[in-house]
Amino acid sequence: MVTIIGGGLAGCEAAWQVASRGVRVRLHEMRPVRPTLVHQGDRLAELVCSNSFRGDKLDNAVGVLKEEMRRLGSIIMRCAEATRVPAGAALAVDRGRFADAVTAAICAHPLIEVVREEITAIPAAGATGGPVIVATGPLTSDTLSQDIARFVGAEHLSFYDAISPIVLAESIDRSIVFRASRWGRSLRGDERRASSTPTRVGSESAHLEGTGVAELARQADSTAESGSLQAAGCSLPEAEPEAEGPACGVDDGEGDYLNCPMDEAEYRAFYDALVSAESATVHDFDSVQFFEGCLPIEVMAHRGRETLRFGPMKPVGLPDPRTGRIPFAVVQLRQDTLAGDHFSLVGFQTQLKWGDQARVLRMIPGLQDAEFVRFGMVHRNTYINGPMVLLPTWQTRAREDLFFAGQVSGVEGYVESAGSGLLAGINAAHQALALSPIEAPRETAIGALAYYVSHAEARHYQPTNITFGIMPPLELPAARRSRGEGGPRRKDQRKEALAQRALQALDNWMGQVAIGAPA
Ligand code: FAD
C-alpha cells in the first residue's frame, strides 16, 4: 500500500498513478476537518487562485508538459479537458466542475481510500506498510511543517517566497551591462552549490569608511542584515568579503554576475518611479512579517533615498570596465546555473503589480527591453530545498520509501505540481511492486523539472515553473556540426525543436513507465 498525505493536485495525480498500477492507496486530506486559509471547500484538487493551467500549445514549455502528462495517463489533465472553458491558447477550467470531477474519479476508484484527517508527522519508515508521499502543498499544516523541518533540517524548509523577477538572457542589452563579481571575486563551484548556512550580508561600514558616507552606510546596515534568510527563501545581494578593502580587481569580462550600471540621474529617476509604483494587494494569508534582510525592494526604498545604494544596489567593488569608475548604483543579475538563459535580479524581491513592475524595472539600464520570465512576488509558500533533499525520482535522499511531490517539493504551479505527483506516484508504485525507480529523460519537460528540483543550485534555491530554459540545449548531429551548421536561429524554431525532442524522448521512454501498469 502507498500512503499519500494531501489531496491536492499532486496528491490526487500520485494516487491515480499508483492505483492504476494495481497498488492500494490511502489518501489523507485534512479538509474539511482542518481548513487552510485559502481553500474554499472540502473537495479534492481545489484550485486556490486562477482557473488557468496556462498555455496549451507546444510553443511553450508548460504546453509540452501537459502533452507529456496526457500521454502518461494523467487524471488531472483528463479532468481539465472535461471541464475546459474557452481561454484562447490556454487551458482554463470551470474550477467547481474540475474539483468535482477529480473528487469523483478518486473516490470512485476501488483501490483508493480517502481519509479526512490531518497528519501531524511524517510516518516512520515501515509504519504504514509501504512508501509515503508528502504532497501537502504550499499551505502545509503547521504541525506537519514542524516535523518536515525536523526531517529535512530547519534551514532547508522555507515558509515564504520572496521572489525576485527573472528576465530572459537574450533580452538583456549587453552593450550596457558588464560581467563582473564584486572585488573581482568569483564564486567557486562548491560555494554555488549546497550551502546549509544562511548567507549573511556583511557590514558595509568597513568598506565605506573612507568614502565619507559611513553614516549612511550605518543607517543602511539594518536593511542589509539578514536573519533567517534561508527560511524566507530570499534572494540576496552578493556578499562582501569579510576583510578585503576596495582593491577593485577589474573583471575584464569575467565574473558571475551581469551588472547594470546607473549614474546619479538614472538612479534618482528609478527611485522616484519605484516609490510611486502600485503594490499588489496583500491578501490575509499573505500578511507577512518580513525578514529584515528580505524586504521587498519598494519597502526598502521607502526607508530613504539612499537605502538601496547601500543594500541590493550597492556599487562598491564593481568598477565599470569601460570607464574604470564605480557607478553611482548597480543592479546585479545572477544567472540561474541550470537555466542558463534566465537571470534573476539579485535582492529585488517585490510586491509591485506586474504592470508597474515591468515599467519600473525597464528603467534599469540594460533592461529597457527586458522580457520577464517571472515577476517578483511575496507570498506564503512552504517548500523544501529540493536539491538538498530530493532525487530526480522524487524520493528523499535520506529515506528511499519517502517521497515529496507538488509545491512542497519545490516546484511552482498547478501543472508542475501535478506533474511531480505523476512521477512520484509511478515510483512509489514501483517500490510497492519491488521494481526499480525510474527517471524521466532530461529532454522531456517532466524529466527536466525533476532534474531541476534535485540538481539546481541549493544555496539560492527557488521553486520554478517549467521553462525551456531548464531543458538541456539542443545538440546538432555530428555530421551537421562538422559542416559548421548552427542550430535553429529563430526562437520559435528552437522552441519547436525542443518540444519535438521532448515528445520523442517521452515516447521512447514510455516502455519503462508501462511496467506495473495494467494493460
Ligand atoms: P495543494 O493543491 O494545496 O494540495 C495540498 C493539500 O494538502 C490541500 O488539500 C491541503 O488541505 C492538504 N494538507 C495540507 N496539510 C495537510 C496535513 N497535515 N494532513 C493532510 N492534508 C494536508 N499556481 C498556479 O499555477 N496558478 C495560480 O494561480 C496559483 N495561485 C496560487 C495562490 C496561492 C495563494 C498559493 C499559495 C499558491 C498558488 N499557486 C498557483 C501555486 C500552486 O500551484 C498551487 O498552490 C497548487 O495547488 C499546488 O498543488 P499541491 O498539490 O502541491 O498543493
Residues whose N, C-alpha, C, O or C-beta is under 5 A from the ligand:
A	BS01	FAD	I5 G6 G7 G8 L9 A10 G11 H28 E29 M30 R31 V38 E46 V48 C49 S50 S52 E117 E118 I119 A135 T136 G137 P138 L139 T140 S141 L144 R380 A405 G406 Q407 V408 E412 G413 Y414 S417
